[in-house]
């Protein structure tokens, strides 16, 4: 079995990826925890500075990620053209223009999902993003191919 589809990066898709990647990292979890602790401290002490610090900490990350995703969309030439993917028993092949790269299943780091995308990490920090809207009716087949060819502990896909 082989599946092919094309994806086109948008600011919203990139932002969704950045949010997921950041809030599932130790620094994202720690920052959110500290922000929530400051807000809880405000309710315990009534200290307005705690409330202000908590709000700043909780809003800083999503706002800065939105700005970064907009800048990255404008500054990355590869995002201007669609990417073509071919998923087979051999692995995942991505191509754009004349360039092509095959990542064998055993070399894929992990696969996770968000509401809008399936994220295939080919290293700890680099990933291909498969927007569900671009995969359309092929989404169940893509999930099945990934689940069939990768160890279950490396796959965290939710519908």
The 8 nearest C-alpha neighbors of each residue, nearest first, counted from 0:
[[1, 87, 2, 88, 144, 86, 140, 89],
 [0, 2, 87, 86, 3, 85, 88, 144],
 [3, 1, 86, 85, 87, 4, 0, 141],
 [2, 4, 85, 84, 86, 1, 5, 83],
 [5, 3, 84, 83, 134, 6, 85, 2],
 [4, 6, 83, 82, 84, 81, 133, 7],
 [7, 5, 82, 81, 133, 8, 83, 129],
 [6, 8, 81, 9, 82, 80, 5, 78],
 [9, 7, 78, 12, 6, 10, 13, 81],
 [10, 8, 12, 11, 13, 7, 72, 78],
 [9, 11, 13, 12, 69, 68, 14, 72],
 [12, 10, 14, 9, 13, 15, 68, 8],
 [13, 11, 15, 9, 14, 10, 16, 8],
 [12, 14, 16, 10, 15, 11, 68, 17],
 [13, 15, 11, 17, 16, 12, 68, 65],
 [16, 14, 12, 18, 13, 17, 11, 19],
 [15, 17, 13, 19, 14, 18, 20, 12],
 [18, 16, 14, 20, 19, 15, 21, 13],
 [19, 17, 15, 21, 16, 20, 22, 14],
 [20, 18, 16, 22, 17, 21, 23, 15],
 [19, 21, 17, 23, 18, 22, 16, 24],
 [22, 20, 27, 18, 24, 23, 19, 17],
 [23, 21, 27, 19, 24, 28, 20, 18],
 [22, 24, 21, 20, 19, 27, 28, 25],
 [23, 25, 21, 27, 22, 26, 28, 20],
 [24, 26, 28, 27, 29, 23, 22, 21],
 [27, 25, 29, 28, 24, 30, 21, 22],
 [28, 26, 22, 30, 21, 24, 29, 25],
 [27, 29, 25, 31, 26, 30, 22, 32],
 [28, 30, 32, 26, 27, 31, 25, 33],
 [31, 29, 27, 33, 32, 28, 26, 34],
 [32, 30, 34, 28, 29, 33, 57, 35],
 [33, 31, 29, 35, 30, 34, 36, 28],
 [32, 34, 36, 30, 35, 31, 29, 37],
 [35, 33, 53, 56, 31, 37, 36, 57],
 [34, 36, 32, 38, 33, 37, 53, 31],
 [37, 35, 33, 39, 34, 38, 40, 32],
 [38, 36, 53, 40, 49, 34, 39, 35],
 [39, 37, 50, 41, 53, 35, 40, 36],
 [38, 40, 36, 42, 41, 37, 35, 43],
 [41, 39, 37, 43, 38, 42, 44, 36],
 [40, 42, 45, 38, 49, 46, 44, 50],
 [43, 41, 39, 40, 45, 44, 38, 46],
 [42, 44, 40, 41, 45, 39, 46, 38],
 [45, 43, 41, 46, 42, 40, 49, 47],
 [44, 46, 41, 42, 43, 47, 40, 49],
 [47, 45, 41, 44, 48, 49, 50, 40],
 [46, 48, 50, 49, 45, 51, 41, 52],
 [49, 47, 51, 50, 46, 52, 41, 53],
 [50, 48, 37, 52, 41, 47, 51, 46],
 [51, 49, 38, 47, 53, 41, 48, 52],
 [50, 52, 48, 54, 49, 53, 55, 47],
 [53, 51, 49, 55, 50, 54, 48, 56],
 [54, 52, 34, 37, 38, 50, 56, 55],
 [53, 55, 57, 51, 56, 52, 58, 50],
 [54, 56, 52, 58, 53, 57, 59, 51],
 [57, 55, 34, 53, 59, 54, 58, 52],
 [56, 58, 54, 34, 55, 59, 31, 53],
 [59, 57, 55, 56, 60, 61, 54, 62],
 [60, 58, 62, 56, 55, 57, 61, 63],
 [59, 61, 63, 62, 58, 64, 57, 56],
 [62, 60, 64, 63, 59, 58, 65, 18],
 [63, 61, 65, 59, 64, 60, 58, 66],
 [62, 64, 66, 60, 65, 61, 59, 67],
 [65, 63, 67, 61, 66, 62, 68, 60],
 [64, 66, 68, 62, 63, 67, 14, 61],
 [65, 67, 63, 69, 64, 68, 70, 62],
 [68, 66, 64, 70, 65, 69, 71, 63],
 [67, 69, 71, 65, 70, 14, 66, 13],
 [70, 68, 72, 66, 67, 71, 10, 65],
 [71, 69, 67, 73, 72, 68, 74, 66],
 [70, 72, 68, 74, 73, 69, 75, 67],
 [73, 71, 69, 70, 74, 75, 68, 10],
 [72, 74, 70, 71, 75, 69, 76, 78],
 [73, 75, 71, 72, 70, 76, 78, 69],
 [76, 74, 77, 72, 78, 71, 73, 79],
 [75, 77, 78, 79, 74, 73, 80, 72],
 [78, 76, 75, 79, 80, 81, 95, 82],
 [79, 77, 76, 80, 8, 75, 72, 81],
 [80, 78, 77, 76, 81, 8, 75, 7],
 [79, 81, 78, 77, 82, 7, 95, 76],
 [82, 80, 7, 6, 5, 83, 79, 95],
 [81, 83, 95, 6, 5, 94, 7, 84],
 [84, 82, 5, 94, 93, 4, 95, 6],
 [85, 83, 93, 4, 3, 92, 5, 86],
 [84, 86, 3, 92, 2, 91, 87, 93],
 [85, 87, 91, 2, 1, 90, 3, 92],
 [88, 86, 1, 89, 90, 0, 85, 91],
 [87, 89, 90, 0, 86, 148, 1, 144],
 [88, 90, 87, 103, 104, 91, 86, 102],
 [91, 89, 103, 104, 87, 102, 88, 86],
 [92, 90, 86, 102, 101, 85, 103, 87],
 [91, 93, 101, 85, 100, 84, 102, 86],
 [94, 92, 84, 100, 83, 99, 101, 91],
 [95, 93, 99, 83, 98, 82, 100, 84],
 [94, 96, 82, 98, 97, 83, 99, 81],
 [95, 97, 98, 94, 99, 82, 80, 81],
 [96, 98, 95, 99, 94, 100, 93, 83],
 [99, 97, 95, 94, 96, 100, 93, 82],
 [98, 100, 94, 93, 95, 97, 101, 92],
 [101, 99, 93, 92, 94, 102, 98, 91],
 [102, 100, 92, 91, 103, 93, 90, 99],
 [103, 101, 91, 90, 92, 106, 104, 100],
 [102, 104, 90, 106, 105, 89, 101, 91],
 [105, 103, 90, 106, 107, 148, 149, 102],
 [104, 106, 103, 107, 149, 108, 90, 102],
 [107, 105, 104, 103, 108, 102, 121, 122],
 [108, 106, 121, 104, 105, 109, 120, 103],
 [107, 109, 121, 120, 122, 106, 123, 153],
 [110, 108, 153, 120, 107, 154, 119, 111],
 [109, 111, 119, 154, 118, 120, 155, 153],
 [112, 110, 155, 156, 118, 117, 154, 119],
 [113, 111, 117, 156, 118, 116, 157, 155],
 [112, 114, 116, 115, 117, 111, 19, 157],
 [113, 115, 116, 112, 158, 157, 131, 117],
 [114, 116, 113, 131, 130, 12, 117, 15],
 [117, 115, 130, 131, 113, 129, 112, 114],
 [116, 118, 112, 129, 111, 128, 113, 130],
 [117, 119, 128, 111, 110, 112, 127, 116],
 [120, 118, 110, 127, 126, 121, 109, 128],
 [121, 119, 126, 109, 122, 108, 125, 110],
 [120, 122, 107, 108, 126, 125, 119, 123],
 [123, 121, 125, 120, 108, 124, 126, 107],
 [122, 124, 125, 120, 108, 121, 126, 109],
 [123, 125, 122, 126, 120, 121, 20, 108],
 [126, 124, 122, 120, 121, 123, 127, 119],
 [127, 125, 120, 119, 121, 128, 118, 124],
 [126, 128, 119, 118, 120, 129, 125, 121],
 [127, 129, 118, 117, 130, 126, 119, 116],
 [128, 130, 117, 116, 118, 131, 127, 6],
 [131, 129, 116, 133, 132, 115, 128, 117],
 [130, 132, 116, 134, 133, 115, 135, 129],
 [133, 131, 135, 130, 134, 115, 116, 129],
 [134, 132, 130, 131, 135, 6, 5, 129],
 [135, 133, 131, 137, 138, 132, 4, 136],
 [136, 134, 132, 137, 133, 138, 131, 130],
 [135, 137, 138, 134, 139, 140, 131, 132],
 [136, 138, 140, 134, 135, 139, 141, 2],
 [137, 139, 141, 134, 140, 136, 135, 142],
 [140, 138, 142, 141, 137, 143, 136, 144],
 [141, 139, 143, 137, 142, 138, 144, 2],
 [140, 142, 138, 144, 143, 139, 137, 145],
 [143, 141, 139, 145, 140, 144, 146, 138],
 [142, 144, 140, 146, 141, 145, 147, 139],
 [145, 143, 147, 141, 142, 146, 140, 148],
 [144, 146, 142, 148, 143, 147, 149, 141],
 [147, 145, 143, 144, 149, 148, 142, 154],
 [148, 146, 144, 145, 149, 143, 150, 142],
 [147, 149, 145, 146, 144, 104, 150, 88],
 [150, 148, 146, 145, 147, 151, 104, 153],
 [149, 151, 152, 153, 148, 154, 146, 147],
 [152, 150, 154, 153, 149, 146, 155, 147],
 [151, 153, 150, 154, 155, 149, 109, 110],
 [154, 152, 109, 151, 150, 110, 155, 149],
 [153, 155, 110, 151, 152, 109, 156, 111],
 [156, 154, 111, 110, 112, 157, 153, 152],
 [155, 157, 112, 111, 154, 158, 110, 117],
 [158, 156, 112, 155, 113, 111, 114, 117],
 [157, 156, 114, 112, 113, 139, 142, 138]]
